[in-house]
């Protein structure tokens, strides 16, 4: 039973920062790619960032490049998303995801967390 649990969401003003965490169980991080997705009200789910565990390569959507950073902690079986310079457009439910493949980094994830709300006020 694979389980992904997100935490760290909340309300922040534009220009502020927030760090999301995703604790994983039931899988081996070294065999998987970890990703972050988000879904805003009335919008489709979109790719945000991904980390390929075996290579440490990272990938970002153009909309967050330079502002968001994905990272990992092997000892804690946890992946993080550091979000800086937040904009109201970043408001969404953020989901942690995992898959047993590598590329393409933005597609075909197998497991999903329950989501955590991020709200950026203007």
TORKOL-4160 file (C-alpha; in steps of 0.2 Angstrom, whole numbers, padded with zeros to 4 digits, m for minus):
122
<pt num="1" X="0000" Y="0000" Z="0000"/>
<pt num="2" X="0008" Y="0016" Z="m0006"/>
<pt num="3" X="0004" Y="0032" Z="0003"/>
<pt num="4" X="0009" Y="0050" Z="0000"/>
<pt num="5" X="0005" Y="0063" Z="0013"/>
<pt num="6" X="0007" Y="0082" Z="0009"/>
<pt num="7" X="0008" Y="0095" Z="0022"/>
<pt num="8" X="0014" Y="0113" Z="0024"/>
<pt num="9" X="0000" Y="0122" Z="0014"/>
<pt num="10" X="m0008" Y="0138" Z="0020"/>
<pt num="11" X="m0012" Y="0156" Z="0017"/>
<pt num="12" X="0002" Y="0168" Z="0012"/>
<pt num="13" X="0003" Y="0185" Z="0005"/>
<pt num="14" X="0010" Y="0189" Z="m0013"/>
<pt num="15" X="0029" Y="0189" Z="m0012"/>
<pt num="16" X="0030" Y="0177" Z="0002"/>
<pt num="17" X="0037" Y="0159" Z="0004"/>
<pt num="18" X="0030" Y="0142" Z="0009"/>
<pt num="19" X="0038" Y="0125" Z="0010"/>
<pt num="20" X="0028" Y="0109" Z="0006"/>
<pt num="21" X="0032" Y="0092" Z="0012"/>
<pt num="22" X="0027" Y="0075" Z="0005"/>
<pt num="23" X="0030" Y="0060" Z="0016"/>
<pt num="24" X="0030" Y="0043" Z="0007"/>
<pt num="25" X="0028" Y="0025" Z="0013"/>
<pt num="26" X="0026" Y="0009" Z="0004"/>
<pt num="27" X="0039" Y="0013" Z="m0010"/>
<pt num="28" X="0057" Y="0015" Z="m0012"/>
<pt num="29" X="0062" Y="0032" Z="m0017"/>
<pt num="30" X="0077" Y="0027" Z="m0026"/>
<pt num="31" X="0066" Y="0017" Z="m0038"/>
<pt num="32" X="0054" Y="0031" Z="m0042"/>
<pt num="33" X="0052" Y="0049" Z="m0049"/>
<pt num="34" X="0043" Y="0061" Z="m0037"/>
<pt num="35" X="0033" Y="0076" Z="m0043"/>
<pt num="36" X="0022" Y="0090" Z="m0038"/>
<pt num="37" X="0006" Y="0095" Z="m0047"/>
<pt num="38" X="m0007" Y="0108" Z="m0044"/>
<pt num="39" X="m0025" Y="0111" Z="m0048"/>
<pt num="40" X="m0033" Y="0129" Z="m0046"/>
<pt num="41" X="m0052" Y="0131" Z="m0045"/>
<pt num="42" X="m0060" Y="0128" Z="m0062"/>
<pt num="43" X="m0044" Y="0123" Z="m0070"/>
<pt num="44" X="m0036" Y="0107" Z="m0075"/>
<pt num="45" X="m0022" Y="0099" Z="m0065"/>
<pt num="46" X="m0005" Y="0105" Z="m0071"/>
<pt num="47" X="0013" Y="0099" Z="m0068"/>
<pt num="48" X="0024" Y="0110" Z="m0057"/>
<pt num="49" X="0041" Y="0101" Z="m0053"/>
<pt num="50" X="0049" Y="0084" Z="m0053"/>
<pt num="51" X="0064" Y="0075" Z="m0046"/>
<pt num="52" X="0072" Y="0059" Z="m0054"/>
<pt num="53" X="0078" Y="0050" Z="m0038"/>
<pt num="54" X="0092" Y="0040" Z="m0047"/>
<pt num="55" X="0100" Y="0055" Z="m0056"/>
<pt num="56" X="0095" Y="0070" Z="m0045"/>
<pt num="57" X="0089" Y="0079" Z="m0060"/>
<pt num="58" X="0075" Y="0091" Z="m0058"/>
<pt num="59" X="0062" Y="0098" Z="m0070"/>
<pt num="60" X="0051" Y="0113" Z="m0068"/>
<pt num="61" X="0036" Y="0121" Z="m0077"/>
<pt num="62" X="0040" Y="0137" Z="m0085"/>
<pt num="63" X="0028" Y="0146" Z="m0074"/>
<pt num="64" X="0037" Y="0142" Z="m0058"/>
<pt num="65" X="0055" Y="0141" Z="m0064"/>
<pt num="66" X="0067" Y="0152" Z="m0054"/>
<pt num="67" X="0054" Y="0153" Z="m0040"/>
<pt num="68" X="0051" Y="0135" Z="m0034"/>
<pt num="69" X="0064" Y="0122" Z="m0029"/>
<pt num="70" X="0061" Y="0103" Z="m0027"/>
<pt num="71" X="0072" Y="0093" Z="m0016"/>
<pt num="72" X="0073" Y="0077" Z="m0006"/>
<pt num="73" X="0078" Y="0069" Z="0011"/>
<pt num="74" X="0082" Y="0051" Z="0009"/>
<pt num="75" X="0083" Y="0048" Z="0028"/>
<pt num="76" X="0065" Y="0055" Z="0030"/>
<pt num="77" X="0058" Y="0047" Z="0014"/>
<pt num="78" X="0052" Y="0065" Z="0010"/>
<pt num="79" X="0051" Y="0076" Z="m0005"/>
<pt num="80" X="0049" Y="0095" Z="m0003"/>
<pt num="81" X="0044" Y="0110" Z="m0013"/>
<pt num="82" X="0051" Y="0127" Z="m0008"/>
<pt num="83" X="0040" Y="0140" Z="m0015"/>
<pt num="84" X="0047" Y="0158" Z="m0016"/>
<pt num="85" X="0040" Y="0174" Z="m0023"/>
<pt num="86" X="0023" Y="0167" Z="m0023"/>
<pt num="87" X="0010" Y="0175" Z="m0034"/>
<pt num="88" X="m0009" Y="0175" Z="m0033"/>
<pt num="89" X="m0009" Y="0164" Z="m0048"/>
<pt num="90" X="0000" Y="0150" Z="m0038"/>
<pt num="91" X="m0016" Y="0148" Z="m0028"/>
<pt num="92" X="m0021" Y="0129" Z="m0030"/>
<pt num="93" X="m0022" Y="0113" Z="m0021"/>
<pt num="94" X="m0005" Y="0105" Z="m0023"/>
<pt num="95" X="m0003" Y="0086" Z="m0025"/>
<pt num="96" X="0012" Y="0075" Z="m0022"/>
<pt num="97" X="0014" Y="0061" Z="m0034"/>
<pt num="98" X="0026" Y="0046" Z="m0038"/>
<pt num="99" X="0029" Y="0035" Z="m0053"/>
<pt num="100" X="0041" Y="0020" Z="m0056"/>
<pt num="101" X="0048" Y="0027" Z="m0072"/>
<pt num="102" X="0059" Y="0042" Z="m0076"/>
<pt num="103" X="0056" Y="0052" Z="m0092"/>
<pt num="104" X="0045" Y="0061" Z="m0097"/>
<pt num="105" X="0046" Y="0069" Z="m0080"/>
<pt num="106" X="0029" Y="0078" Z="m0081"/>
<pt num="107" X="0018" Y="0063" Z="m0086"/>
<pt num="108" X="0011" Y="0046" Z="m0081"/>
<pt num="109" X="0012" Y="0046" Z="m0062"/>
<pt num="110" X="0005" Y="0031" Z="m0053"/>
<pt num="111" X="0002" Y="0037" Z="m0035"/>
<pt num="112" X="m0005" Y="0053" Z="m0028"/>
<pt num="113" X="m0007" Y="0061" Z="m0011"/>
<pt num="114" X="m0023" Y="0069" Z="m0005"/>
<pt num="115" X="m0017" Y="0087" Z="m0008"/>
<pt num="116" X="m0013" Y="0102" Z="0002"/>
<pt num="117" X="m0021" Y="0120" Z="m0001"/>
<pt num="118" X="m0010" Y="0134" Z="m0005"/>
<pt num="119" X="m0018" Y="0151" Z="m0005"/>
<pt num="120" X="m0009" Y="0167" Z="m0010"/>
<pt num="121" X="m0017" Y="0184" Z="m0007"/>
<pt num="122" X="m0014" Y="0200" Z="m0016"/>
